[in-house]
């Protein structure tokens, strides 16, 4: 069992180098399956679970908060809250939309209630809210840290300029600084992170936790043709990659995976783990059987030659 831990920026948080995405809980994984995934992840050495208050409001019959509720009940049953680093997010829940001070305070309390805990380890501003003065948002997050309800602050889906502005406001006001960044980043979605976000992440020592690490399943190799995706929940997400350039990348991933006797998903995540500032990719598992391929990425070290081959193969697809 791997026990390696990575520091989250300048905070005192230490996390396993693969974050378990909680977006499937209450969506494609019912509560029983979700608990099996959580148990399997922790048994393999994992300790970092990423969720959001909006998961999974998009499902018919759901209101948002289902993932947090399932996670909270699991934490209560297992009695392991102090051993698990919980990240959740605010701004997208149907009842708590935006990043006004009042909304942030109310949403945080609602998340704490669903999670059955009195603190959130890492609390993200999920999406920028340009209708609210950034000063108001920054101060509201600082109040949560000062109150002990939040241990550390993260930013997700922010532009580089808005991240820089957040840091300026925080420094001028003496507020808590963010320590983490959650961007959309993987082998086929690279340009924004590598060109715009990486410089500020380096400068501010932000731990980076990429989401959509496996490009909605495309980077697992499960979609080798348009027919493979037809009728699937992720059909629209993977459609841009179902072409000769995409299949060429999968061929390179497949060759490297066979050389190491691992899965294509393992190689895709291992590539991310070698990218600058990346502390832990976020990956979801619908069932416990999908976990080993994800966990194995933390033990796979790709050579410079393999990294270069993947960079070259992914270049024609980059966006």
Backbone torsions as a table, in degrees:
resi	resn	phi	psi	omega
1	UNK	NA	130.7	179.7
2	UNK	-78.1	135.4	178.1
3	UNK	-119.6	11.6	-178.4
4	UNK	-62.0	146.0	179.7
5	UNK	-135.1	148.8	-179.8
6	UNK	-121.0	140.1	176.9
7	UNK	-72.7	142.5	176.9
8	UNK	-97.2	94.7	-178.9
9	UNK	54.6	-133.0	-179.2
10	UNK	-94.1	6.7	-178.6
11	UNK	-80.3	177.0	176.1
12	UNK	-96.1	10.9	177.1
13	UNK	-77.2	138.4	176.0
14	UNK	-128.4	126.8	-172.6
15	UNK	-129.7	154.6	172.2
16	UNK	-65.0	143.7	-174.7
17	UNK	-75.1	21.7	169.6
18	UNK	-144.0	118.1	179.0
19	UNK	-88.7	137.3	177.8
20	UNK	-88.8	118.1	178.9
21	UNK	-74.3	132.5	-178.8
22	UNK	-98.6	11.8	-177.5
23	UNK	-67.2	-22.0	-179.3
24	UNK	-80.1	-21.0	-175.5
25	UNK	-65.4	120.6	-178.2
26	UNK	82.6	6.4	178.0
27	UNK	-123.2	-91.5	179.1
28	UNK	-85.9	-9.2	175.5
29	UNK	-121.6	122.3	175.5
30	UNK	-74.5	-178.6	-173.6
31	UNK	-63.9	-38.3	178.9
32	UNK	-63.5	-48.7	179.3
33	UNK	-63.6	-38.0	179.5
34	UNK	-61.9	-42.8	179.3
35	UNK	-66.2	-36.1	177.4
36	UNK	-65.1	-40.1	177.0
37	UNK	-63.7	-46.8	-179.9
38	UNK	-61.6	-44.3	178.8
39	UNK	-61.6	-43.9	-178.9
40	UNK	-65.6	-39.8	179.3
41	UNK	-63.2	-47.2	-179.6
42	UNK	-66.8	-38.8	178.9
43	UNK	-61.8	-28.6	179.8
44	UNK	-85.0	1.0	178.8
45	UNK	107.7	-3.9	-177.8
46	UNK	-72.3	151.2	178.8
47	UNK	-145.7	8.5	-170.3
48	UNK	-125.2	113.0	-176.0
49	UNK	-118.4	127.1	-175.6
50	UNK	-110.0	120.7	178.6
51	UNK	-136.4	-169.0	178.1
52	UNK	-159.4	153.7	-178.0
53	UNK	-67.3	-20.7	-178.8
54	UNK	-82.6	-16.0	-179.3
55	UNK	-71.5	122.8	-3.5
56	UNK	-125.5	79.5	-175.8
57	UNK	-64.9	-17.6	-177.6
58	UNK	-77.9	-8.7	-179.0
59	UNK	-87.6	133.2	179.2
60	UNK	-55.8	128.3	-179.8
61	UNK	93.9	-13.0	178.1
62	UNK	-94.3	155.1	-179.0
63	UNK	-115.3	-5.4	-171.9
64	UNK	99.5	143.9	-179.1
65	UNK	94.1	-2.2	-178.0
66	UNK	-62.5	-40.4	179.7
67	UNK	-62.7	-46.2	179.0
68	UNK	-61.6	-40.1	-179.3
69	UNK	-63.2	-46.4	179.1
70	UNK	-63.2	-43.6	178.3
71	UNK	-62.6	-42.8	-179.9
72	UNK	-62.5	-40.5	179.2
73	UNK	-67.8	-36.8	177.3
74	UNK	-64.6	-44.0	178.7
75	UNK	-59.5	-40.8	-179.3
76	UNK	-66.1	-43.4	-179.2
77	UNK	-66.5	-41.6	-177.2
78	UNK	-82.6	-19.0	179.6
79	UNK	61.6	36.4	-173.2
80	UNK	-120.3	26.3	-175.7
81	UNK	-55.6	-38.7	-176.6
82	UNK	-74.3	-8.7	-179.8
83	UNK	-102.8	-2.7	-175.0
84	UNK	-120.4	134.3	175.3
85	UNK	-95.2	117.9	-176.7
86	UNK	-106.5	124.9	173.3
87	UNK	-112.4	131.9	173.1
88	UNK	-140.0	178.4	-167.4
89	UNK	-140.4	159.5	179.2
90	UNK	-133.0	146.7	168.2
91	UNK	131.9	-16.1	-173.2
92	UNK	-114.2	-7.9	179.4
93	UNK	-62.9	137.5	-177.6
94	UNK	-54.1	-32.1	-179.9
95	UNK	-90.8	-14.2	-175.0
96	UNK	-134.0	64.4	-175.5
97	UNK	-90.4	135.2	176.7
98	UNK	96.7	-178.5	-173.5
99	UNK	-129.1	38.1	170.7
100	UNK	-71.2	159.7	-178.3
101	UNK	-60.3	-44.1	-178.7
102	UNK	-64.6	-40.2	-179.5
103	UNK	-67.1	-42.8	179.6
104	UNK	-60.5	-45.0	-179.6
105	UNK	-62.7	-44.4	-178.8
106	UNK	-68.7	-41.5	-179.2
107	UNK	-66.0	-39.5	178.8
108	UNK	-62.2	-44.0	178.7
109	UNK	-63.1	-38.4	178.8
110	UNK	-65.9	-40.5	177.9
111	UNK	-65.1	-43.1	178.8
112	UNK	-59.1	-40.4	179.6
113	UNK	-65.2	-45.8	-179.9
114	UNK	-65.6	-37.5	-179.2
115	UNK	-77.9	-13.3	179.8
116	UNK	65.0	38.1	-176.8
117	UNK	-139.1	167.3	178.6
118	UNK	-107.8	7.1	175.2
119	UNK	-153.1	150.0	174.3
120	UNK	-109.3	128.7	-177.2
121	UNK	-68.0	-47.8	-177.4
122	UNK	-136.3	116.8	-175.8
123	UNK	-114.4	121.0	-175.8
124	UNK	-100.1	141.3	157.7
125	UNK	-77.0	110.2	-166.5
126	UNK	-69.8	-49.7	175.9
127	UNK	-136.9	145.0	178.7
128	UNK	-60.0	144.9	177.2
129	UNK	-123.5	92.5	-175.2
130	UNK	-75.6	-6.6	176.7
131	UNK	-82.0	-12.2	177.9
132	UNK	-110.0	133.3	177.4
133	UNK	-55.6	132.4	-177.1
134	UNK	-61.2	-31.2	177.7
135	UNK	-58.5	-39.7	179.8
136	UNK	-65.5	-43.0	179.6
137	UNK	-65.1	-46.5	-178.4
138	UNK	-61.0	-43.9	-179.7
139	UNK	-65.3	-37.5	-179.2
140	UNK	-65.5	-40.9	176.7
141	UNK	-65.0	-40.1	178.4
142	UNK	-60.6	-40.2	179.2
143	UNK	-61.3	-37.7	178.0
144	UNK	-64.5	-39.8	178.0
145	UNK	-65.4	-46.5	-178.8
146	UNK	-63.5	-31.3	-179.7
147	UNK	-78.3	-14.2	-177.7
148	UNK	89.0	1.3	179.1
149	UNK	-76.5	-23.4	-179.8
150	UNK	-131.8	135.1	179.5
151	UNK	-88.6	-35.1	-177.0
152	UNK	-152.5	157.8	-174.8
153	UNK	-111.9	140.4	175.8
154	UNK	-130.8	159.3	177.8
155	UNK	-122.4	138.2	-179.8
156	UNK	-133.0	136.8	176.3
157	UNK	61.8	33.5	175.4
158	UNK	-101.5	148.8	173.6
159	UNK	-76.7	162.4	179.7
160	UNK	-59.7	-41.5	-177.5
161	UNK	-66.2	-37.3	178.8
162	UNK	-73.1	-32.2	173.9
163	UNK	-63.3	-45.7	179.2
164	UNK	-61.1	-39.4	179.7
165	UNK	-66.3	-39.9	177.3
166	UNK	-58.5	-46.8	-179.5
167	UNK	-64.3	-38.3	179.0
168	UNK	-62.3	-48.1	-179.9
169	UNK	-61.9	-44.1	-178.2
170	UNK	-62.8	-42.4	-179.3
171	UNK	-68.0	-42.3	-179.2
172	UNK	-66.7	-32.3	-178.8
173	UNK	-93.4	-4.5	-177.6
174	UNK	71.0	30.7	-177.7
175	UNK	-93.4	163.8	177.8
176	UNK	-61.8	137.5	-179.2
177	UNK	-91.8	145.9	173.4
178	UNK	-62.2	152.0	179.5
179	UNK	-123.2	-7.0	-173.7
180	UNK	-141.4	152.3	177.2
181	UNK	-132.8	131.8	178.4
182	UNK	-118.0	96.8	-179.5
183	UNK	-105.8	162.8	169.7
184	UNK	-77.8	113.5	-174.5
185	UNK	-156.8	129.3	176.0
186	UNK	-164.4	-172.5	-176.3
187	UNK	-60.6	-25.4	-178.0
188	UNK	-110.8	-7.1	174.8
189	UNK	-123.8	93.2	-169.5
190	UNK	-124.8	-29.6	-165.3
191	UNK	-62.0	-48.6	-176.5
192	UNK	-61.8	-45.5	-179.1
193	UNK	-66.5	-52.5	-172.6
194	UNK	-68.6	-31.3	-178.0
195	UNK	-90.4	-43.5	-171.4
196	UNK	-103.8	-44.9	-171.5
197	UNK	-86.6	-34.9	-177.0
198	UNK	-57.7	-44.2	-179.3
199	UNK	-57.4	-42.7	179.8
200	UNK	-73.8	-33.3	176.6
201	UNK	-62.9	-41.1	176.7
202	UNK	-65.1	-47.7	-175.6
203	UNK	-61.6	-38.1	-176.1
204	UNK	-100.4	7.5	178.7
205	UNK	54.4	48.2	178.0
206	UNK	-86.5	131.0	170.7
207	UNK	-73.2	131.2	-176.2
208	UNK	-106.8	128.3	179.5
209	UNK	-122.2	92.8	-176.3
210	UNK	-68.2	136.3	171.4
211	UNK	-103.6	168.9	-169.9
212	UNK	52.1	41.2	-176.6
213	UNK	-58.9	-29.3	-178.0
214	UNK	-109.8	19.6	175.6
215	UNK	49.4	53.6	177.4
216	UNK	57.5	27.8	177.4
217	UNK	101.3	-14.9	-179.7
218	UNK	-59.9	-38.9	-176.5
219	UNK	-82.7	13.4	168.6
220	UNK	-95.7	-12.6	-178.2
221	UNK	86.3	7.0	-176.4
222	UNK	-77.2	-17.3	179.8
223	UNK	-110.8	99.0	179.8
224	UNK	-103.8	-0.2	178.5
225	UNK	-162.3	166.6	176.9
226	UNK	-62.2	-32.9	-179.7
227	UNK	-63.7	-33.1	-179.9
228	UNK	-63.4	-30.0	-176.7
229	UNK	-95.2	-11.9	-173.8
230	UNK	-59.8	124.8	177.8
231	UNK	81.2	-2.5	-179.1
232	UNK	-84.0	156.5	-178.1
233	UNK	-60.3	-30.1	-176.4
234	UNK	-98.6	13.9	-174.7
235	UNK	-55.0	-46.9	-178.4
236	UNK	-67.5	-33.4	-178.8
237	UNK	-69.0	-38.6	-174.7
238	UNK	-91.9	-10.8	-176.3
239	UNK	-52.1	-39.2	-178.6
240	UNK	-63.3	-17.2	-176.2
241	UNK	-102.6	-6.0	-175.9
242	UNK	-86.2	74.5	-179.8
243	UNK	-153.9	179.5	-175.4
244	UNK	-59.2	-37.2	179.5
245	UNK	-66.8	-40.0	178.4
246	UNK	-67.1	-42.7	180.0
247	UNK	-67.2	-31.0	177.5
248	UNK	-65.5	-39.3	176.6
249	UNK	-64.2	-43.1	179.0
250	UNK	-61.7	-37.0	177.9
251	UNK	-61.6	-41.2	178.4
252	UNK	-66.8	-44.8	176.6
253	UNK	-58.7	-41.7	-178.5
254	UNK	-63.5	-42.3	-179.5
255	UNK	-64.2	-42.5	179.2
256	UNK	-67.5	-41.1	179.3
257	UNK	-61.0	-43.3	179.7
258	UNK	-65.9	-36.0	179.2
259	UNK	-63.9	-32.9	-179.5
260	UNK	-98.4	-3.8	-177.2
261	UNK	58.4	46.7	176.4
262	UNK	-131.0	179.7	180.0
263	UNK	-87.5	164.3	176.8
264	UNK	-62.7	-38.8	178.4
265	UNK	-59.8	-39.6	179.1
266	UNK	-59.7	-44.3	-179.3
267	UNK	-66.8	-41.2	-179.8
268	UNK	-60.4	-41.9	179.0
269	UNK	-73.0	-36.6	178.1
270	UNK	-63.2	-35.4	175.5
271	UNK	-59.8	-45.3	179.4
272	UNK	-61.3	-40.1	-177.1
273	UNK	-64.6	-18.3	177.8
274	UNK	-97.1	1.6	180.0
275	UNK	-83.9	151.1	-175.9
276	UNK	-58.6	135.1	175.5
277	UNK	72.3	-7.5	-179.3
278	UNK	-72.9	121.1	179.3
279	UNK	-94.3	-42.1	179.4
280	UNK	-161.6	123.6	171.3
281	UNK	-68.3	153.9	173.7
282	UNK	-101.1	127.7	178.7
283	UNK	-139.5	141.9	-178.8
284	UNK	-105.9	152.1	176.1
285	UNK	-129.5	123.1	178.6
286	UNK	-72.6	-33.5	178.4
287	UNK	-133.3	160.6	179.5
288	UNK	-63.3	-27.0	-179.2
289	UNK	-65.5	-20.8	-180.0
290	UNK	-84.3	-10.0	-174.6
291	UNK	-67.1	-44.4	-174.8
292	UNK	-54.0	-38.9	179.9
293	UNK	-64.1	-33.6	179.7
294	UNK	-74.9	-48.2	-178.1
295	UNK	-62.0	-35.5	-177.4
296	UNK	-60.1	-24.2	-179.8
297	UNK	-61.9	-28.2	-178.9
298	UNK	-72.9	-12.0	-179.1
299	UNK	-111.8	-2.1	-177.0
300	UNK	-100.1	124.3	176.8
301	UNK	-110.4	115.2	-179.9
302	UNK	-83.6	144.0	178.5
303	UNK	-75.7	164.4	176.1
304	UNK	-59.9	-37.1	179.4
305	UNK	-63.8	-42.1	179.1
306	UNK	-67.8	-40.4	177.2
307	UNK	-61.8	-42.9	179.3
308	UNK	-64.1	-39.1	179.1
309	UNK	-63.5	-40.1	178.4
310	UNK	-70.1	-39.9	176.9
311	UNK	-59.1	-45.1	-177.7
312	UNK	-65.2	-43.2	-178.5
313	UNK	-69.7	-30.6	-177.6
314	UNK	-84.4	-19.0	-175.6
315	UNK	-53.1	-44.7	-178.7
316	UNK	-65.4	-17.8	-177.6
317	UNK	-97.8	-12.8	-169.8
318	UNK	-57.4	138.8	174.5
319	UNK	-151.4	NA	NA
